[in-house]
C-alpha cells in the first residue's frame, strides 16, 4: 500500500470519529431537553380501547409496556404471563420484579414497528434491541413471529404506539438466562 492510500484511510477514520463524537454530543444535549411528561410513568393508564387487550398481556406485560415512552413507536416481543412465571419464576411479590422486567424490556424492545406482515416466511431479519442485543426475527409457516428461537402466541397487538408480539418464552441473552435459572436445574443436570 502506498503512502497516499494510508493517508486517505487515516483521513476517513478521522472524519468518521469526529462525526461519531458530534452525534454523541448532540444526542446528549437532546436528552437534557426531554420534559418529564415524555418520560413514561409506572402509573400511566392504558387507553380504554386497549384494556381488553391488557388482560391478554397480563400484569407483568402491562408493567413492561408502561416503561416505554408513550410518544414513540416500538415493537415489543413480550413474554406471555405464563412465560414470565415459567421461565423467570416471576411472582407479583418478588422484590426484584422491576429489575427483571427492565432487563426483559432491554432484550425485547426495538425502537420501530415490525409487524408480522413485514416478515417473509423463511427469511430472517436482524435488529438490535434497545440494549444492543441481536434479535433474529422470522415468520414460521403458521404466520407466527419467531425471535431467537422463541415462537409467538399472538402477533400484532397494538397498545398505543407499541406493537406487541406475545411470545411463548423470554427473549434474553445467555448471561441473563443463567442468572434467572433456578439452582435446582443445575443440580438435576449433574
N, C-alpha and C positions, 0 to 999 in steps of 0.2 A: 504494500500500500504506500502510496506517495504521501509526502508531507502535506500537500494541499487537501487530500482526502481526509487526513487526520484532523486538519483544521476545520474542515466542513463538519465532521462528526462532532467535534468539540463545540462548535457554534450551535449546532442543532440541540445538543444536550443542554447547553446553557439557556437557550431560548425556552425549551420545554420546562426546565427547572424554574425559571423566572415566571413563566405562565402559571405553573402549579402554585407557586408561592402567592402570586397575585390572587388567584382564585381562592386560596385558603384565607387570605386576609379579607377579601370581600365577603366570603361566607361567614367569617367570624363577626364582621361588622353587622351583617344582616341578622345574626342571631340575637344581638342586643336589641334589635328593633321589634322583636316578637312581643306582642302585647299579651298580658295574662289571659285575656279572653280567648286567644287562639290555642292556648295550651289545654289539652283535654283534662277534664276533672273527673276523679273517680265517682263523683256524684252526678255526672251528666246523665240525663234521661234519654233513652232511645225514643224515637218518634212513635206515635201510636200505630202508624202503619207497619212498623217493624216489631211491635210487641208480640204478635202471633208467631213470628219467626224466632224471636228470642227464646221461646220455650224449646225450640229445636236446638238452638245454640247452647242453651244451658247457662247456669250461673257462672262458671269459670269462663266460658266464651264471652259472655257479656262483659265481664271484668277486663278481658284482654282487649276487646273492641273499644272500651272506654279509655284505654291507654293511648289510642291513636288520635291524632288531631282530627277534628270534625270537618275541616275545610279542605282536606287533601284526599286524593284518590289513592287507595291501597287495595291490594289483593292480600287476603289473609288465608293461609292454609291452616285452618283452625282445627285442633283435635276435637272430637266429639266429647261430650260429657263422660261417656263410658271410657274413652281413651285416656282422658285426664286421670280418672280413677284407676284404671287397669295398668297403664304404662308408667304413670308418675306416682301412683299411690297417693294422690292428692285428695285431701278432705277439706271441707269448709273451715274447720277449726285449726288447720295447720298454721303454725306461727310463721313459716317461711313460704306460704302460698303466694304472696305478692311477688317475692323474689323469683320463684319458679315461673310464675306467669309472665314476668318480664323477660326472662330468658327464652321462654317459648315464643313470645312475640318477636324477639330479635331473630330467631331462626325461621319464623313462618310468615313474615310480612314482607311484601315487595311494594315499593312506592309507585305503583301503576296498576291499572286494571289488566288482568289476564283472565278472560272468560274461557269457558270450555270451547266456545265457538272459535276462539283464536288458535286453538291447538289442532294439529293434524294427527290422525292415528299413525303410529309408527315413527313419528318424527319428534325428537326430543329437543327442547329449547333449554337454555341455561340462563338463569337470572341470579343475581346476588340478592340475598335478603338484606334487611336493614342493618344487620350485624355483620354483613360481608360473607355470610355462609353461602356456598354454592347450592342452588336449587336446580335439580334436573327434573324438568317438568314435561310430561307427555300425556297422551289420552289413550285409554285402553279400548278394546273392542266394544265395551258396553257404554262408551261415552263418558266414563269416569276419569277424573283427573288423577294422575299418579305423580307424586313428588318424592324423589329419593326412595322409591320403592313403597311408599305409603299410599294406599288407594283411598279415594274419596268415597264418602257415603252419599253426599249430596253436593251439587255444584251450583254455582251462580246465584247464591243468596245475596241480596243487596240489603245492606244495613247502612243507610245514609250513603256516604261516598265510599264505603268499604264493601268490596266484593268478597264474599266468604265462600270458600270451598270447605265443607265439613269433612274432615279426614278421619279414617278409622285407624288412627295411630298418631304418634307425635313425631314431627319432623325436627330432628336435633342432631348435633354432632356427637361423635363417639365419646368425647370427654364428658359432656353433659349426661349422656346416656349412662355412662359408668357411674357418675355421681348420684344418679337417682335410682340406680338398680338396687333392689333390696339385697342385704347381706346374705340372706338365705339362698338366693340364686347362685351366689359364688360357692357356697358350701355344697349345694347339690351337684355342681359340676366337678367337684374334686373326687 
